Each structure stands twice: as C-alpha cells, then as structure tokens.
C-alpha cells in the first residue's frame, strides 16, 4: 500500500477520522511512501498550521 500525504496530514493533525485511518494502515513492511510525499506533507502541514 502506498501512503500519500493526506494520510500523514490526517494523522499528524489528529483530525476526526485519524483513528479510522490508523486502523486501515497495514502492519509490517507492506506500506511505502516517497520523498515527494514527505515534502508535500510538510508543505500542507505548514499551510494548515499557518506557518506559510
């Protein structure tokens, strides 16, 4: 399963559906992401937190 930035944002901001998202993530090494996703996550978080 590929994890995109929306998943990270929901979890890190503890949004309403964060628990549901966490339960749907695979356990072990089945999940993957990319550096570009991490960059997009940082940009989206800084925007939502008013840091930009």
Secondary structure, DSSP 8 states (H G I E B T S, - for coil): -B--HHHHHHHHTT-TTHHHHHHHS-SSS--B--HHHHHHHHHHHHHHTT--
